[in-house]
Amino acid sequence: MQDKQTIHKTELVKQAAALSDISTAAAARLIDNLLDTVKTHLRNGFKVSITDFGTFEAQSKPERSGRNPQTGEAITIAAHMAVKFKAGKALKDAVNA
């Protein structure tokens, strides 16, 4: 298996700008606004579904017991929200093509 490389937001902005024939600044604003909108809706309890891509959902995780891996000390992990992503069929098919 080959090492996986990471594509960062800057590269996504450049590619989106080129594909859309817009400036990188405009593409960056668009992507920032999209991400901010997704975060806002998740924070407000909504699922965010993007057709042919997938669904984001914030889930409540209850308080639980855990262990500090460095010291072995028992700790309590506070209740928190976690984001779940479920890939849509079209995304799964594209990745497996």
C-alpha positions as a Python dict, from the first residue, in 0.01 Angstrom:
ca = {
    (1, 'M'): (0, 0, 0),
    (2, 'Q'): (141, 340, -93),
    (3, 'D'): (170, 631, 148),
    (4, 'K'): (-131, 860, 140),
    (5, 'Q'): (-71, 1227, 81),
    (6, 'T'): (-289, 1498, 228),
    (7, 'I'): (-457, 1768, 21),
    (8, 'H'): (-500, 2081, 230),
    (9, 'K'): (-757, 2358, 202),
    (10, 'T'): (-516, 2583, 8),
    (11, 'E'): (-488, 2325, -270),
    (12, 'L'): (-865, 2271, -273),
    (13, 'V'): (-912, 2648, -312),
    (14, 'K'): (-668, 2661, -605),
    (15, 'Q'): (-836, 2367, -779),
    (16, 'A'): (-1188, 2504, -720),
    (17, 'A'): (-1081, 2844, -855),
    (18, 'A'): (-933, 2688, -1168),
    (19, 'L'): (-1236, 2463, -1231),
    (20, 'S'): (-1482, 2749, -1176),
    (21, 'D'): (-1279, 3013, -1360),
    (22, 'I'): (-1286, 3246, -1058),
    (23, 'S'): (-1011, 3406, -851),
    (24, 'T'): (-851, 3211, -568),
    (25, 'A'): (-978, 3481, -330),
    (26, 'A'): (-1337, 3425, -446),
    (27, 'A'): (-1297, 3048, -421),
    (28, 'A'): (-1151, 3083, -70),
    (29, 'R'): (-1448, 3298, 40),
    (30, 'L'): (-1691, 3049, -109),
    (31, 'I'): (-1530, 2751, 63),
    (32, 'D'): (-1499, 2940, 394),
    (33, 'N'): (-1867, 3039, 376),
    (34, 'L'): (-1971, 2683, 295),
    (35, 'L'): (-1773, 2542, 588),
    (36, 'D'): (-1906, 2812, 824),
    (37, 'T'): (-2263, 2734, 715),
    (38, 'V'): (-2214, 2361, 776),
    (39, 'K'): (-2067, 2430, 1123),
    (40, 'T'): (-2354, 2664, 1213),
    (41, 'H'): (-2621, 2411, 1115),
    (42, 'L'): (-2446, 2128, 1301),
    (43, 'R'): (-2413, 2348, 1611),
    (44, 'N'): (-2788, 2419, 1589),
    (45, 'G'): (-2879, 2050, 1581),
    (46, 'F'): (-2936, 1998, 1209),
    (47, 'K'): (-2803, 1721, 986),
    (48, 'V'): (-2631, 1856, 675),
    (49, 'S'): (-2685, 1641, 367),
    (50, 'I'): (-2499, 1714, 44),
    (51, 'T'): (-2649, 1512, -241),
    (52, 'D'): (-2404, 1267, -402),
    (53, 'F'): (-2148, 1342, -130),
    (54, 'G'): (-2270, 1252, 219),
    (55, 'T'): (-2429, 1358, 545),
    (56, 'F'): (-2274, 1534, 845),
    (57, 'E'): (-2437, 1500, 1186),
    (58, 'A'): (-2343, 1619, 1535),
    (59, 'Q'): (-2388, 1350, 1799),
    (60, 'S'): (-2387, 1382, 2176),
    (61, 'K'): (-2127, 1163, 2347),
    (62, 'P'): (-2193, 1095, 2717),
    (63, 'E'): (-1939, 1131, 2996),
    (64, 'R'): (-1731, 814, 3032),
    (65, 'S'): (-1439, 666, 3218),
    (66, 'G'): (-1103, 642, 3048),
    (67, 'R'): (-735, 610, 3119),
    (68, 'N'): (-444, 846, 3063),
    (69, 'P'): (-224, 646, 2822),
    (70, 'Q'): (97, 806, 2955),
    (71, 'T'): (37, 753, 3326),
    (72, 'G'): (-229, 481, 3337),
    (73, 'E'): (-431, 704, 3572),
    (74, 'A'): (-811, 665, 3560),
    (75, 'I'): (-978, 979, 3427),
    (76, 'T'): (-1327, 1101, 3342),
    (77, 'I'): (-1381, 1206, 2982),
    (78, 'A'): (-1638, 1487, 2975),
    (79, 'A'): (-1957, 1470, 2773),
    (80, 'H'): (-1912, 1637, 2436),
    (81, 'M'): (-2042, 1664, 2082),
    (82, 'A'): (-1874, 1471, 1800),
    (83, 'V'): (-1926, 1504, 1426),
    (84, 'K'): (-2019, 1194, 1229),
    (85, 'F'): (-1991, 1175, 850),
    (86, 'K'): (-2164, 913, 640),
    (87, 'A'): (-2046, 899, 281),
    (88, 'G'): (-2315, 889, 15),
    (89, 'K'): (-2337, 616, -248),
    (90, 'A'): (-2203, 836, -529),
    (91, 'L'): (-1895, 928, -322),
    (92, 'K'): (-1834, 565, -229),
    (93, 'D'): (-1870, 462, -593),
    (94, 'A'): (-1630, 737, -708),
    (95, 'V'): (-1366, 635, -452),
    (96, 'N'): (-1396, 270, -553),
    (97, 'A'): (-1393, 333, -930),
}
